[in-house]
Amino acid sequence: MGDLITWFEGLETLQRVFWGCALAGSFVFVIQAVLTLLGMDSTDVDVDIPDGDTLDFGGLSMFSVRNLVNFLVGFGWGGVSFYSGISSPYLLILVAIVTGVLFVLMFFFIYKQTRKLETNGAFDIKNCEDKVADVYLRIPAKGEGRGKIQVSVNGSVHELDAMSNGGPIATGKKVRVVEICDGSSVIVEMI
């Protein structure tokens, strides 16, 4: 431990700042990641803008503890990475800031993409209207009886009772749902 302290004290001031941000940000980032994986993360605290609004982008707040940590990780590791390659301290700080902002934007993108994976598993028959379906069991002509169709809604296939206003429709034919009758049956037409 003494060697680590001696090494840190031997660094230049700017290099200490970068290493401090990188290590502290990474430590908190790892804790946040573990808590998220365990399902124990909490909602970020939003920082209010003077007029009372927050900068919110589809459920993502621009100013949050999580984004501050992401910025510090990018800023710190960006500064550490480019320290020996960029001689101007001003340019180095600018590159570190840009790297921090890119980290925040990258996590915005990743978060938005993973939110798209969240779906409501509840099936609503209203979502079947105007969908193309396959006839599973022959549908009799002009509402004289019911057949069955298989329709894909939000990536899952559902089997529904179906009636025809026209002629009979054979098994295996493609149809379009034109009307919802009740909670479990539809009216279809040939395509």
N, C-alpha and C positions, 0 to 999 in steps of 0.2 A: 504494500500500500504506500510505503514511503517513496518508492521509486516512481509511482504514478503521480504523487504530489510534486515531487522534484521535477518530473517531466513537464507537468502542467505549469509550474511556476517558471520554467525556462522558456515558455512560449512568449511570443510577442502579444501585445494587448489585443489586437484585432483577431489574431489566431485563437486566443483564449475565448473571445466572444463567440466565434464560430463553433469551436469545440463545445463550449458550454451550451449553446442553443441546440447543437446536434445531439449531444448526450441527454440533456434534460428532455428535449422534445421527443427523442426516441424512447426514453423510459416511459413517459406518459402515454405515448402512442401504443406501446406494447401493452400497457395496462388497459387502455381503452379497447384494443383489439381482443384481448382475452375476455374482458367483460362483455363485449358484443357477442363473441362466440358462445359464451355461457348464457346469453339472453338477459344479462343483468345491467346493460347499459341504460342510462337515463336520457331523457330528452334534453337536448342542448338548451342552455339559457341564452335567450336572444338579447342583444344589446339594442336598446331603443335609440332611434335617431331623434334629434331634437323636436321634430314636428309630431312625434308620437308613433310614427310608422316604423316598421322594421324592414330591412331589405330582405325580402323573402322571395325565393325562386322555386315555385312549385314544391313547397314543403322543405326547402333547404334555406336556412338563414345564412346570409353572407357573413355576419359577425357572430361567431359562436366559439365556445371553448375548443370544440373539435377542430374547427378551421384554424384557430390560432395555433394549436399543436401541429397541424399539418404544415402550416407556414413555417413554424420554427424548425421542423424537421428538414424541409426543403432549403430554407435559408442557411441553417447550420451546416448541413452536409454539402450544399452547393459551395459555400465559402471554404470549407475544409478541402474539398476536391480541387477547386481552382486556385487555391492559395499560392502554390508554387509556380503556377503557369501564368498568372496575371500579376504584373509588378505594380500597377497603379491601384492604391487602396480604394479610390472612388469607383473605378471600373469594377473592381472585385466586389464591392458592396452592392453595386447595381446588378451584377450578375447573380449574386446571392439572393437579392430581393426578387428578381425575375424567376429564379429557380423556386423560391418559396411560393410565389403566386402560381407558378405552373403546378406545384404539388397540390395546392388548394383546388385548382381547376380540374386536375386529374381525379381527385377524390370526389368532386362534384359529379363528374362524368360517370365514374364507377358507381356512385350511389344512385344516380338516376337510372343507370342500366339495371342495377339489381332491384330497384323498385318496380321495374317493368315485369319482373318475374313474379311479383306478388299478385295473385288473382283471387277473386272470390269464387269459391267452389259451388256456390248456389246456382242452380239452373233456373232460368226464367224463360218460359216458353215464348214470350214476346220476342226474344232474340232470334227466333227461328224464321220470322217473317222475311220473305224474299230470299231465303237461303235455298241452295240446290241440295237435293237429297236423293237417296237411292231407295227404290221400292223394295221392301224386304218381303212382304206378303202382298199378293195381288189385291188391287183396290177395285171394288165393284163400280159399275157405272152410276152416275147421277145420284149419289148419296144413298144407294140401295143397301149399303153395308160399309163396313170399315176394313181397310187393309192396314199395313204397317209400313212405315218408312224409317230409314236411319239417316239422321241429319247431324252434321258436325257443327258444334257451336263452341267457340273459344277453345278449340283444340280437343274437345271430348265429344264422343259420339253418343247420341241419344236416340232411343227408339220411341216413336210416337204413333198413335192411331191416326189414320189418314182417310179422307173421303175425297171423292172426285165429283166435280159439277158436270164433267163431260163424260166421255166413254170410259170403259174399263182400262186400267193401266196394269200391264204385266209386271211380274217380278223381275228385278234387275234394271228396269228403266229409270232414267233420270227425270226428276220432277222438280218443280219450284213451289215452295210454300207460298200461297197467296193470301191465306186468311187463318187466323187463330180462332177456333171455335170455343174451346173452354180450356181448362187447365191441363188437358192431356191429349187433345185431338186438334187436327189441322185440316184445311182444305188445300189440295194441291192441283197443279195442272202439268201436263206434259211439256217438256222443253223441246 
